[in-house]
Amino acid sequence: MTMRVDINSDIGEGVGNDEAMLDIATSVNVACGFHAGDPDIMRRITAQARARGVSIGAHPGYRDLAGFGRKPMPGLSASEIENIVAYQIGALCAVACLVGHKVTHVKAHGALSNAACSEAMIANAIAAAIKAVDPGLAFIVLPHTELACAADRAGLKAIHEIYADRAYQDDARLLPRCQSGAVLHDTGEIAKHVLHMVTEQSIIAASGKTISAPVDSICVHGDTPGAVEIAKAVRSALEQGGMKVVPFNSQ
């Protein structure tokens, strides 16, 4: 049986080449105005995605335009997190209706996602917001984190992703961006690394340690330098490896 896998990208953030990424990715995560983006950008992205048969998802983050959603915001209550997540999902759903497209999933952004990986309260609040808006929405999560556990607890469809352009620690968490080597740039090495992880259904840490993990989707960050070339190389490697690259909701 042919293995199927999705490629997702975070776009609509005012950086990178969104149109080029829409020609490569099979699912995209659209900034909803809190860390980047605005209604006009959201409408343009959703229309272009619909024309290309690309799935769209909400990419909610903290209210942090100045810091691109990467500034930690401790102290928010569960209800406050539910509010900001539901608000952003609702915004994209409404804009998508204008162009006849449908939101299929949610993926938390930046510092919100990082905090939710280790803090059950935050992860559960994100999952609760998704379920309240639409229990049919899938939840893109990182394997072996509280995000994955929260999806299971809420009964949401979990889409387990790995990052093509980021290095991992031995506990399957991402190496912090402040550390050397956290962001990967060698296109050829990235493509081989991703193919290995998808084939083996494992995360391979920077140390070489292999951690068994489900891999449903591969993310290439739209703001990573050389993102389009990385995405092309990853897709080519997967297809040459005999895999079918399709949106996760069609698998």
LUMTIZA-640187 format. One record per residue (C-alpha): x, y, z; residue in three letters. Coordinates in nm, 3 decimals. Example, Ala and Ser with C-alpha at 12.3 -4.5 7.8 and 13.67 -1.06 7.14 Angstrom:
REM LUMTIZA-640187
+---------+---------+---------+-----+
|       x |       y |       z |  aa |
+---------+---------+---------+-----+
|   1.230 |  -0.450 |   0.780 | ALA |
|   1.367 |  -0.106 |   0.714 | SER |
+---------+---------+---------+-----+
END
This chain:
REM LUMTIZA-640187
+---------+---------+---------+-----+
|       x |       y |       z |  aa |
+---------+---------+---------+-----+
|   0.000 |   0.000 |   0.000 | MET |
|   0.133 |   0.342 |  -0.097 | THR |
|   0.220 |   0.560 |   0.201 | MET |
|   0.045 |   0.896 |   0.199 | ARG |
|   0.174 |   1.210 |   0.366 | VAL |
|   0.080 |   1.577 |   0.384 | ASP |
|   0.307 |   1.882 |   0.356 | ILE |
|   0.190 |   2.185 |   0.551 | ASN |
|   0.319 |   2.541 |   0.571 | SER |
|   0.246 |   2.844 |   0.788 | ASP |
|   0.157 |   3.132 |   0.555 | ILE |
|  -0.029 |   3.463 |   0.537 | GLY |
|   0.227 |   3.606 |   0.776 | GLU |
|   0.368 |   3.878 |   0.553 | GLY |
|   0.696 |   3.696 |   0.503 | VAL |
|   0.812 |   3.444 |   0.247 | GLY |
|   0.652 |   3.355 |  -0.086 | ASN |
|   0.296 |   3.244 |  -0.011 | ASP |
|   0.198 |   3.181 |  -0.373 | GLU |
|   0.498 |   2.958 |  -0.436 | ALA |
|   0.432 |   2.763 |  -0.116 | MET |
|   0.069 |   2.712 |  -0.219 | LEU |
|   0.197 |   2.535 |  -0.530 | ASP |
|   0.396 |   2.286 |  -0.318 | ILE |
|   0.216 |   2.237 |   0.013 | ALA |
|  -0.101 |   2.030 |   0.036 | THR |
|  -0.226 |   2.204 |   0.352 | SER |
|  -0.161 |   2.556 |   0.479 | VAL |
|  -0.202 |   2.719 |   0.818 | ASN |
|  -0.325 |   3.076 |   0.782 | VAL |
|  -0.233 |   3.353 |   1.026 | ALA |
|  -0.554 |   3.493 |   1.173 | CYS |
|  -0.455 |   3.847 |   1.269 | GLY |
|  -0.312 |   3.812 |   1.619 | PHE |
|   0.054 |   3.742 |   1.536 | HIS |
|   0.032 |   3.832 |   1.166 | ALA |
|  -0.215 |   3.863 |   0.881 | GLY |
|  -0.540 |   4.051 |   0.835 | ASP |
|  -0.880 |   3.988 |   0.670 | PRO |
|  -0.758 |   4.091 |   0.324 | ASP |
|  -0.460 |   3.856 |   0.340 | ILE |
|  -0.677 |   3.577 |   0.478 | MET |
|  -0.925 |   3.615 |   0.193 | ARG |
|  -0.651 |   3.616 |  -0.070 | ARG |
|  -0.486 |   3.307 |   0.076 | ILE |
|  -0.810 |   3.111 |   0.113 | THR |
|  -0.914 |   3.193 |  -0.245 | ALA |
|  -0.578 |   3.086 |  -0.382 | GLN |
|  -0.581 |   2.769 |  -0.172 | ALA |
|  -0.928 |   2.678 |  -0.296 | ARG |
|  -0.822 |   2.724 |  -0.658 | ALA |
|  -0.529 |   2.488 |  -0.603 | ARG |
|  -0.713 |   2.224 |  -0.401 | GLY |
|  -0.505 |   2.303 |  -0.092 | VAL |
|  -0.658 |   2.249 |   0.252 | SER |
|  -0.666 |   2.547 |   0.488 | ILE |
|  -0.640 |   2.567 |   0.864 | GLY |
|  -0.639 |   2.836 |   1.129 | ALA |
|  -0.303 |   2.926 |   1.281 | HIS |
|  -0.390 |   3.103 |   1.608 | PRO |
|  -0.127 |   3.259 |   1.829 | GLY |
|  -0.088 |   3.505 |   2.112 | TYR |
|  -0.189 |   3.867 |   2.050 | ARG |
|   0.166 |   3.974 |   1.964 | ASP |
|   0.209 |   4.149 |   1.629 | LEU |
|   0.535 |   4.315 |   1.736 | ALA |
|   0.695 |   3.986 |   1.838 | GLY |
|   0.542 |   3.770 |   1.563 | PHE |
|   0.369 |   3.559 |   1.826 | GLY |
|   0.697 |   3.431 |   1.963 | ARG |
|   0.687 |   3.621 |   2.293 | LYS |
|   0.587 |   3.400 |   2.590 | PRO |
|   0.275 |   3.521 |   2.769 | MET |
|   0.249 |   3.340 |   3.100 | PRO |
|  -0.043 |   3.404 |   3.328 | GLY |
|  -0.332 |   3.369 |   3.084 | LEU |
|  -0.620 |   3.164 |   3.219 | SER |
|  -0.772 |   2.866 |   3.038 | ALA |
|  -1.077 |   3.073 |   2.944 | SER |
|  -0.859 |   3.353 |   2.806 | GLU |
|  -0.671 |   3.104 |   2.589 | ILE |
|  -0.998 |   2.947 |   2.473 | GLU |
|  -1.124 |   3.295 |   2.383 | ASN |
|  -0.827 |   3.396 |   2.167 | ILE |
|  -0.815 |   3.059 |   1.991 | VAL |
|  -1.190 |   3.044 |   1.920 | ALA |
|  -1.185 |   3.406 |   1.802 | TYR |
|  -0.911 |   3.339 |   1.548 | GLN |
|  -1.062 |   3.013 |   1.421 | ILE |
|  -1.396 |   3.189 |   1.379 | GLY |
|  -1.236 |   3.472 |   1.186 | ALA |
|  -1.080 |   3.238 |   0.931 | LEU |
|  -1.397 |   3.029 |   0.901 | CYS |
|  -1.597 |   3.343 |   0.823 | ALA |
|  -1.350 |   3.474 |   0.566 | VAL |
|  -1.325 |   3.129 |   0.403 | ALA |
|  -1.702 |   3.135 |   0.353 | CYS |
|  -1.662 |   3.444 |   0.135 | LEU |
|  -1.464 |   3.243 |  -0.121 | VAL |
|  -1.642 |   2.909 |  -0.081 | GLY |
|  -1.362 |   2.728 |   0.100 | HIS |
|  -1.378 |   2.532 |   0.425 | LYS |
|  -1.143 |   2.530 |   0.722 | VAL |
|  -1.033 |   2.174 |   0.796 | THR |
|  -0.786 |   2.206 |   1.082 | HIS |
|  -0.613 |   2.416 |   1.348 | VAL |
|  -0.246 |   2.446 |   1.435 | LYS |
|  -0.122 |   2.663 |   1.721 | ALA |
|   0.154 |   2.913 |   1.644 | HIS |
|   0.481 |   3.012 |   1.803 | GLY |
|   0.499 |   3.074 |   2.175 | ALA |
|   0.142 |   2.949 |   2.225 | LEU |
|   0.234 |   2.616 |   2.068 | SER |
|   0.564 |   2.596 |   2.256 | ASN |
|   0.392 |   2.651 |   2.590 | ALA |
|   0.118 |   2.402 |   2.507 | ALA |
|   0.373 |   2.132 |   2.430 | CYS |
|   0.463 |   2.110 |   2.799 | SER |
|   0.165 |   2.268 |   2.982 | GLU |
|  -0.150 |   2.056 |   2.989 | ALA |
|  -0.374 |   2.348 |   3.085 | MET |
|  -0.279 |   2.544 |   2.774 | ILE |
|  -0.300 |   2.243 |   2.545 | ALA |
|  -0.641 |   2.147 |   2.686 | ASN |
|  -0.768 |   2.504 |   2.642 | ALA |
|  -0.666 |   2.507 |   2.276 | ILE |
|  -0.833 |   2.170 |   2.220 | ALA |
|  -1.147 |   2.284 |   2.402 | ALA |
|  -1.174 |   2.592 |   2.181 | ALA |
|  -1.134 |   2.386 |   1.865 | ILE |
|  -1.398 |   2.137 |   1.977 | LYS |
|  -1.641 |   2.413 |   2.072 | ALA |
|  -1.610 |   2.584 |   1.734 | VAL |
|  -1.629 |   2.261 |   1.531 | ASP |
|  -1.553 |   1.911 |   1.667 | PRO |
|  -1.490 |   1.801 |   1.309 | GLY |
|  -1.177 |   2.016 |   1.283 | LEU |
|  -0.849 |   1.827 |   1.294 | ALA |
|  -0.576 |   1.937 |   1.536 | PHE |
|  -0.218 |   1.945 |   1.404 | ILE |
|   0.007 |   1.849 |   1.696 | VAL |
|   0.364 |   1.757 |   1.774 | LEU |
|   0.408 |   1.391 |   1.879 | PRO |
|   0.497 |   1.312 |   2.240 | HIS |
|   0.368 |   1.647 |   2.371 | THR |
|   0.077 |   1.772 |   2.578 | GLU |
|  -0.074 |   1.897 |   2.250 | LEU |
|  -0.106 |   1.538 |   2.128 | ALA |
|  -0.249 |   1.428 |   2.463 | CYS |
|  -0.502 |   1.714 |   2.459 | ALA |
|  -0.624 |   1.616 |   2.114 | ALA |
|  -0.685 |   1.262 |   2.235 | ASP |
|  -0.859 |   1.378 |   2.552 | ARG |
|  -1.090 |   1.606 |   2.352 | ALA |
|  -1.168 |   1.339 |   2.095 | GLY |
|  -1.027 |   1.549 |   1.811 | LEU |
|  -0.859 |   1.401 |   1.506 | LYS |
|  -0.488 |   1.445 |   1.570 | ALA |
|  -0.254 |   1.510 |   1.277 | ILE |
|   0.099 |   1.444 |   1.395 | HIS |
|   0.358 |   1.663 |   1.228 | GLU |
|   0.732 |   1.689 |   1.211 | ILE |
|   0.931 |   1.995 |   1.110 | TYR |
|   1.153 |   1.976 |   0.805 | ALA |
|   1.351 |   2.286 |   0.891 | ASP |
|   1.400 |   2.246 |   1.267 | ARG |
|   1.632 |   2.034 |   1.482 | ALA |
|   1.504 |   1.812 |   1.763 | TYR |
|   1.621 |   1.736 |   2.114 | GLN |
|   1.642 |   1.386 |   2.258 | ASP |
|   1.299 |   1.425 |   2.424 | ASP |
|   1.134 |   1.482 |   2.081 | ALA |
|   1.094 |   1.854 |   2.152 | ARG |
|   1.223 |   2.120 |   1.917 | LEU |
|   1.565 |   2.264 |   1.985 | LEU |
|   1.498 |   2.625 |   2.098 | PRO |
|   1.553 |   2.884 |   1.827 | ARG |
|   1.802 |   3.066 |   2.049 | CYS |
|   2.040 |   2.769 |   2.025 | GLN |
|   2.286 |   2.716 |   1.743 | SER |
|   2.166 |   2.469 |   1.482 | GLY |
|   1.798 |   2.499 |   1.575 | ALA |
|   1.698 |   2.605 |   1.222 | VAL |
|   1.817 |   2.384 |   0.937 | LEU |
|   1.921 |   2.524 |   0.597 | HIS |
|   2.094 |   2.253 |   0.389 | ASP |
|   1.822 |   2.164 |   0.138 | THR |
|   1.965 |   1.827 |   0.036 | GLY |
|   2.025 |   1.713 |   0.393 | GLU |
|   1.679 |   1.828 |   0.498 | ILE |
|   1.513 |   1.629 |   0.219 | ALA |
|   1.702 |   1.310 |   0.309 | LYS |
|   1.633 |   1.364 |   0.679 | HIS |
|   1.259 |   1.408 |   0.624 | VAL |
|   1.233 |   1.102 |   0.397 | LEU |
|   1.407 |   0.895 |   0.664 | HIS |
|   1.174 |   1.018 |   0.939 | MET |
|   0.860 |   0.957 |   0.735 | VAL |
|   0.974 |   0.614 |   0.619 | THR |
|   1.070 |   0.510 |   0.971 | GLU |
|   0.777 |   0.693 |   1.135 | GLN |
|   1.022 |   0.839 |   1.381 | SER |
|   1.174 |   1.168 |   1.496 | ILE |
|   1.551 |   1.178 |   1.458 | ILE |
|   1.713 |   1.412 |   1.707 | ALA |
|   2.020 |   1.624 |   1.641 | ALA |
|   2.220 |   1.374 |   1.848 | SER |
|   2.116 |   1.092 |   1.616 | GLY |
|   1.871 |   0.941 |   1.864 | LYS |
|   1.560 |   0.789 |   1.703 | THR |
|   1.223 |   0.836 |   1.874 | ILE |
|   0.930 |   0.636 |   1.737 | SER |
|   0.646 |   0.872 |   1.642 | ALA |
|   0.354 |   0.885 |   1.401 | PRO |
|   0.420 |   1.120 |   1.108 | VAL |
|   0.114 |   1.240 |   0.917 | ASP |
|   0.240 |   1.576 |   0.794 | SER |
|   0.564 |   1.763 |   0.739 | ILE |
|   0.585 |   2.136 |   0.807 | CYS |
|   0.809 |   2.377 |   0.618 | VAL |
|   0.794 |   2.719 |   0.783 | HIS |
|   0.708 |   2.988 |   0.529 | GLY |
|   0.948 |   3.234 |   0.693 | ASP |
|   1.253 |   3.008 |   0.690 | THR |
|   1.518 |   3.137 |   0.445 | PRO |
|   1.499 |   2.924 |   0.131 | GLY |
|   1.158 |   2.784 |   0.233 | ALA |
|   1.036 |   2.732 |  -0.124 | VAL |
|   1.349 |   2.541 |  -0.224 | GLU |
|   1.328 |   2.332 |   0.094 | ILE |
|   0.963 |   2.249 |   0.031 | ALA |
|   1.032 |   2.154 |  -0.331 | LYS |
|   1.320 |   1.928 |  -0.228 | ALA |
|   1.115 |   1.763 |   0.046 | VAL |
|   0.820 |   1.698 |  -0.183 | ARG |
|   1.048 |   1.563 |  -0.456 | SER |
|   1.226 |   1.330 |  -0.213 | ALA |
|   0.897 |   1.196 |  -0.079 | LEU |
|   0.753 |   1.136 |  -0.425 | GLU |
|   1.073 |   0.976 |  -0.552 | GLN |
|   1.060 |   0.759 |  -0.239 | GLY |
|   0.727 |   0.621 |  -0.360 | GLY |
|   0.499 |   0.825 |  -0.135 | MET |
|   0.183 |   1.008 |  -0.237 | LYS |
|   0.178 |   1.370 |  -0.117 | VAL |
|  -0.184 |   1.470 |  -0.052 | VAL |
|  -0.384 |   1.675 |   0.199 | PRO |
|  -0.426 |   1.482 |   0.523 | PHE |
|  -0.806 |   1.510 |   0.502 | ASN |
|  -0.801 |   1.313 |   0.176 | SER |
|  -0.586 |   1.030 |   0.308 | GLN |
+---------+---------+---------+-----+
END
